[in-house]
Amino acid sequence: MPESSRSLSGPRYSIRFVVIAALFVTCLLIANIIAVKIVELPGGIIAPAGVVIFPLSYLFGDVLTEVYGYAAARKVIWLGFFCNLIAVLAIAVAGALPAAPFWQGQAAYETILGFTPYLLIASFCAYLVGEFLNSFVLARMKVATNGRWLWTRTIGSTLIGEGADTVIFILLAFGATGALGLATPLPFAVLLNLILTQWILKVAYEIVATPLTYVMVGYLKRRDGVDVYDTHTNFSPIVLGAGREDTLVRAES
């Protein structure tokens, strides 16, 4: 298997990369929209409906980092952020526009799609911290393990990334707002239960989906002939300019 060190400052991505990136963003947008519904899962577990699909964004994020590297995943993470921001702004503008006299759905629209500012802030902060941690941990573990034991880094990165995402969102959305008098305060035991329940669900999702991750990663590495190792990557979430980033690329022969 030949190896080469190359710059990824101006890559040309395959259609398969574009598809994975599109699926990542789609899962993120859908999860944020359907999260307004609270569902009861088997075992009496109460959780936002977004937990049904949101973990898939981590799965696709794992695939992007594992195959194409941290620098490529970073671009998709920011793409997801700005696409989500556009969706939120569009929903807000549509809600603010006067409803037609015969349309009786304004109250329902605001109930389902009306986002409160502090929930948006909590969601955006949790997303960025969680996704970048997930990608960073996976990339570093890949180099440390020399590309072996894929399952350890997909699950390990999810433990940390999803953990950070869940803790930040719950504490900001429900803990901080309650402490500041913006919402009804929740007891610490309730906050802790929300955090642990959602974290366990998301990690379990990743574990169950591990065979699918193996199939996707193997397919993409073979078809695109690339397997990026982030040996000298700038892991800053924000990179200004077209800086050069050297990575070790092991292409399939």
N, C-alpha and C positions, 0 to 999 in steps of 0.2 A: 504494500500500500504506500504509494509515494507521498512524501511530505514536502510542503513548501511554506515559506513565510511570505505573506503578502499584505499589502495595504488594503483596508476595507473602506477607504475614505470616499470612494466613488463606485460602489458595487452596482452590478446589474442583476436584479433579482428575477428568478424564474416565476412562471405563472403559478407554480405550486406554493411558492412563498407568499404570493399575493392572496391565494385562496386561504391559507392558514391565517394570515393577517386579517382578512375580511371576516373569517369565522370568529377570531378573537374579539374584534370590535363589535360584531353582531351580538355575541353572547353578553358582552358588557352592557350594551344598550338595552337589550331585552330584560336583563336581570334588574337593571335600575328602574325600569318601567313597571314590571310585575311585582317588585318588592313591596309595593303598597299593600298588597293582599297578605294577610296573616293566615297561614294554613296550619292544620293539625296533621302531623305525620304519624305513621305507625308508632305505637308506644306512647301516644299522647304527647309527643314532642311538638312544641309550638315554635314556628319559625317563619320568617318572611318567605314569600313564594320565590323570591329571587335565588334562594339557596338551591333551587332545582336546577338552575342553569349556570349561575355565576361561577361555580368551581370549574366549569369547562374553560373559562377564560384563563385559568391557571394552567390547565392541561395544555392548551394551545400556546401559552406563554412558555411552558417548559419545552415544548417541541421547537419553538423558534430559537430559544437560547441554546438548546442542545445541538441543533443542526447548524444554525446560521450565526450563532454567537451573540454575546451581550450587546454589542453595538447595534446589530440589526434589531434585536428585541427592544432596545431602548427607543428606537424610532417608532416601533409599533405601539409601545406603551404610551408615548406622547400623542400618537395619532388617536388612540382610544380616548385619551383624556379630552382632546379638542373636539372629537366627534361627539362625545357625551356633553360637552359644554354647549355645542351648537344645538343639540337636541333639547337641552334644558331651556336655552334661550328661545328656541322656536315654540316650545310648549307654553312658555310664559307669555310670549307675545300673542299667541293664538288665544290664550285664556283672557288676556286683557282687552282684546278686540270686542266691540259690542256684538252681542248675539242677535241673530235674525229674530224678528218678533214672533215667528211661529215655532222657533226652536226652543224646546223645554229642557235641554240637557246641560245648561251652564253649571248648575249646582253639582251635578254628577261629574262633570269634567273637572271642576275644581277639587272635588273630593278625591278623585282617582289620580289626577295628574298634577295637582297643585303642590309644588314642593316648597317647604319652608326653608328659609336661608340657612339656618344652622344645620339642618339635615344635609343640605347640599355641601356645605363646608366639610362636615364630618365625612361624607361619602367620598369627596374628592381627595381629602388628605389621606384617608384610609387606603384608597385605591393606589395612589402614587407610592406611598411608603411600602405597602404590601407587595405590589408588582415588582418594584425595583429590588427589594430585598430578595424576593423569590428568584429573580433572574441572576442577581449577584451570587447568591449562595450556590445555585446550580452550576454557574460557570466556574466558580472557584473549586467546587467539589469535583468537577469533571477533570480539571487539571491535576488536582491532588490524587485522584484515583486512576489517572492516565486513561480515562474513558471507560473504565470497567464499572460494573454494578450500576447500571442506569437507574434501577429502582431505588437505590439508596439516595440518589440526589433528587429524583423527582418527588419522592415522599419527604425527604429531609428539607428541601427548599419550600415545600408546601407547608410543612409544620411551622416554619419560621414566617414565611410570607403571609399565609392565611391567618396565622396567630396574630401578627402585627395588624393586619387589616381588620380583624374582628375586634381586637382590644381598642384600637383607635376609634373605630366607628361607634362602638357601644359606649365608650367613655365620653366621647364628644357629643354624640347625638342624645344620649339619655342621662349620663352622669353629670357632665358640665352644664347642660341646660337646666337640669333640676337644681344644681347648686346655685346657679345664677338666677333662679326664679322664673326661667322662661318656660318651664314645663313642670309637671308634677314630679317631685323627687322620687326616685326609686331606691329602695333599700339596697345596701351593698350586696346582700345575698342574692337578690334578684339580678343585679348587674352581672355578678359572677356566674350565675346560672346561664344567663343569655350568652355570655362569652364562651363558656365551656361547651355548651350545647352546639352552638354554631361552628365552633372550631373543630369539634369532634366530627360533626357531620361533613364538613368540607374536606377534612383529611381522609375520612372514610371513603368519600367520593373519589379522591385521588387514588387511594389504594385499589379500589374496585376497578378503576379505569386504567390501571397500570398495563395490562396486556394491550389495550388499545394504543397507549403511548408507545410501547415497543414496536407495534406494527407501523405506526405513522413515522416514527423516527427512522426505522430501518428502510422504509420505502423512500423517504425523502433523501436520505443519504445516498442511496443507490441511484435514484433518478437524477438528482442534481449534482452528484459526484462531489459532495462537499461535507466536511465534518470539522467545524471550527473549534479550536482550542484557544481560549482567551489568555494567552501567556503574557502579553504586554498591553492589555487593553486598559484604556482609561475608564474606570468604573464610575465616574461622576455621572449623576443622572442628567446633568446639563452640560453639553459640550458646545461651545460657541465656535463658529467658523468651521472650516473643512479640515480639521486636524487629522494627522496621519495616525492610524492605529494598526500596529502590526500584530497579526495573529498567526498561529500555526494552523494550517489547513491540511487535513489528511484526506485526500481525495480517493474515492474508490477506484481501483485500477480496473 
